[in-house]
Amino acid sequence: MMRRMRIKNLEVCPVVILVLAFGLNVWFISSAHSQVGMSGVIGSVGTEGADSENSRVPFAVKLTGVLNPTTPKPESLAMLEMMVSNFAERYHFEVQTIEFPNDPEASTNQFLQSLKKYKVQMIAVGDKQTLTKLGQSFPDSPMSVVGYFRRRYRTFQVTDVEVFRAEGLPEPTMDNPPPAE
């Protein structure tokens, strides 16, 4: 005959305690695996690689090119439509080079192919000062944009923008427009 235990005026069978303990243990372990991922025979469960279409993992990207080119160059890699989230404005970015600082073996073509099916390929997000460099750039501004890209949401967390200027030319402002060519 099973011995019953008394817990605060409740009679509890040892089998019930065992089932509860086992169930809680399995629940905690399964929730941890779904967050971290678990490799098995079939593959990885619960995680996506950075090169997967549904990946939420950000990866470092450096794009070099021209913002809003008046005459695109045929030798450029791609023309991306980028929206700057703070300004809700759309810009065209003529990509001349793409670098993946943390993964030099990453495929430039695979990166661009995954973006082609969207009208707006990138949504630039970041602090106001950095995004203002993008938002206030004049057409045909050569620049490099560095940040972290998340494929699933197409967000590009911009960390640095470098606008290239010919030496001796002042930074463009509304009072000081760029010289006419």
C-alpha positions as CSV (number, residue, x, y, z in Angstrom):
1,M,0.0,0.0,0.0
2,M,1.3,3.5,-0.9
3,R,2.1,5.9,1.9
4,R,0.5,9.3,1.7
5,M,2.1,12.5,2.7
6,R,0.4,15.5,4.3
7,I,1.3,19.0,3.0
8,K,-0.7,21.8,4.6
9,N,-3.8,19.9,5.1
10,L,-3.6,18.2,1.7
11,E,-3.0,14.5,1.2
12,V,-0.5,14.0,-1.6
13,C,0.5,10.7,-3.1
14,P,4.3,10.3,-3.9
15,V,3.3,9.5,-7.5
16,V,1.7,12.9,-7.9
17,I,4.8,14.6,-6.6
18,L,7.0,12.6,-9.0
19,V,4.8,13.4,-12.0
20,L,4.8,17.2,-11.1
21,A,8.6,17.3,-10.6
22,F,9.1,15.4,-13.9
23,G,6.7,17.6,-15.8
24,L,8.2,20.9,-14.6
25,N,11.7,19.7,-15.4
26,V,10.7,18.7,-19.0
27,W,8.9,22.0,-19.5
28,F,11.9,24.1,-18.4
29,I,14.3,22.1,-20.6
30,S,12.1,22.2,-23.7
31,S,11.7,26.0,-23.4
32,A,15.4,26.4,-23.1
33,H,16.0,24.3,-26.2
34,S,13.5,26.3,-28.3
35,Q,15.4,29.5,-27.5
36,V,19.0,28.2,-27.9
37,G,18.4,25.6,-30.6
38,M,19.1,21.9,-30.6
39,S,21.0,20.1,-33.2
40,G,19.6,16.7,-34.1
41,V,19.5,14.2,-36.9
42,I,17.2,16.3,-39.0
43,G,19.1,19.5,-38.5
44,S,18.8,22.6,-36.3
45,V,15.6,23.1,-34.5
46,G,14.5,26.6,-33.2
47,T,17.3,28.6,-34.8
48,E,18.1,30.2,-38.1
49,G,21.5,30.9,-39.6
50,A,22.4,34.4,-40.5
51,D,22.1,33.5,-44.2
52,S,18.6,32.2,-43.8
53,E,15.7,34.2,-45.2
54,N,13.9,34.1,-41.8
55,S,17.0,34.9,-39.7
56,R,16.6,37.4,-36.8
57,V,20.4,37.3,-36.2
58,P,22.0,40.6,-37.2
59,F,25.2,40.5,-39.2
60,A,27.7,43.2,-40.0
61,V,27.5,44.8,-43.4
62,K,29.5,47.7,-45.0
63,L,27.9,49.1,-48.2
64,T,29.9,51.5,-50.3
65,G,28.2,53.4,-53.2
66,V,26.3,56.4,-54.2
67,L,23.1,57.7,-52.7
68,N,20.4,58.8,-55.1
69,P,22.6,58.7,-58.3
70,T,21.4,60.8,-61.2
71,T,23.0,58.4,-63.7
72,P,23.5,54.9,-62.4
73,K,26.7,53.1,-63.5
74,P,26.3,49.8,-65.3
75,E,29.2,48.3,-63.4
76,S,27.5,48.7,-60.0
77,L,26.4,45.6,-58.1
78,A,22.8,46.7,-57.4
79,M,20.4,49.5,-56.9
80,L,18.8,49.2,-53.5
81,E,15.7,51.1,-52.4
82,M,16.3,52.1,-48.8
83,M,13.9,53.8,-46.4
84,V,15.2,55.9,-43.5
85,S,12.7,55.1,-40.7
86,N,13.0,58.5,-38.9
87,F,12.2,60.5,-42.0
88,A,9.9,58.0,-43.9
89,E,11.7,58.9,-47.1
90,R,12.9,56.5,-49.7
91,Y,16.3,56.7,-51.2
92,H,18.1,54.8,-53.9
93,F,21.5,53.5,-53.0
94,E,23.8,52.4,-55.9
95,V,25.9,49.6,-54.4
96,Q,29.5,49.4,-55.7
97,T,31.0,47.2,-53.0
98,I,29.6,45.1,-50.2
99,E,31.8,43.8,-47.3
100,F,30.9,41.5,-44.5
101,P,33.5,42.4,-41.8
102,N,32.7,39.4,-39.5
103,D,32.3,36.9,-42.3
104,P,34.6,37.6,-45.3
105,E,33.4,34.4,-47.0
106,A,29.7,35.5,-47.1
107,S,28.2,35.6,-50.6
108,T,27.4,39.1,-52.0
109,N,25.2,37.6,-54.6
110,Q,23.1,35.6,-52.1
111,F,22.7,38.8,-50.0
112,L,21.4,40.8,-53.0
113,Q,19.2,38.0,-54.3
114,S,17.4,37.7,-51.0
115,L,16.5,41.4,-51.2
116,K,15.3,41.6,-54.9
117,K,11.8,40.4,-54.2
118,Y,11.0,43.5,-52.0
119,K,10.1,46.9,-53.2
120,V,11.9,48.5,-50.2
121,Q,14.9,46.3,-49.7
122,M,16.3,48.0,-46.5
123,I,14.8,50.0,-43.7
124,A,17.6,52.0,-42.1
125,V,17.2,52.5,-38.4
126,G,19.5,54.1,-35.8
127,D,20.3,57.2,-33.8
128,K,19.1,60.5,-35.2
129,Q,22.5,62.0,-35.8
130,T,23.7,59.0,-37.9
131,L,20.5,58.8,-40.0
132,T,20.6,62.6,-40.5
133,K,23.8,62.1,-42.5
134,L,21.8,59.8,-44.9
135,G,18.7,62.0,-44.9
136,Q,20.6,65.3,-45.7
137,S,22.9,63.9,-48.3
138,F,22.7,65.4,-51.8
139,P,22.1,63.4,-54.9
140,D,25.2,61.6,-56.2
141,S,26.8,61.6,-52.7
142,P,29.4,58.8,-52.6
143,M,29.4,57.2,-49.2
144,S,29.9,54.1,-47.1
145,V,27.2,52.9,-44.7
146,V,28.1,50.4,-41.9
147,G,25.7,48.6,-39.7
148,Y,23.9,45.4,-38.8
149,F,21.3,43.8,-41.1
150,R,18.5,41.6,-40.0
151,R,17.1,39.6,-42.9
152,R,13.7,38.8,-41.5
153,Y,12.7,42.4,-40.9
154,R,15.1,43.9,-43.5
155,T,16.2,46.4,-40.9
156,F,19.7,47.9,-41.2
157,Q,20.9,49.2,-37.9
158,V,23.2,52.0,-39.1
159,T,26.2,52.5,-36.9
160,D,28.3,54.8,-39.1
161,V,27.9,56.8,-42.3
162,E,30.9,58.3,-44.1
163,V,30.2,60.7,-46.8
164,F,33.2,61.2,-49.2
165,R,33.9,64.8,-50.2
166,A,36.6,66.1,-52.4
167,E,39.4,67.8,-50.4
168,G,38.9,71.5,-49.8
169,L,35.1,71.4,-50.4
170,P,33.0,72.4,-47.4
171,E,30.3,70.2,-46.1
172,P,27.0,70.9,-47.9
173,T,24.3,72.9,-46.0
174,M,21.3,74.7,-47.1
175,D,23.2,78.0,-47.0
176,N,26.2,76.4,-48.8
177,P,25.0,74.2,-51.6
178,P,27.4,72.0,-53.5
179,P,29.2,73.6,-56.5
180,A,27.6,73.2,-59.9
181,E,29.6,71.1,-62.4
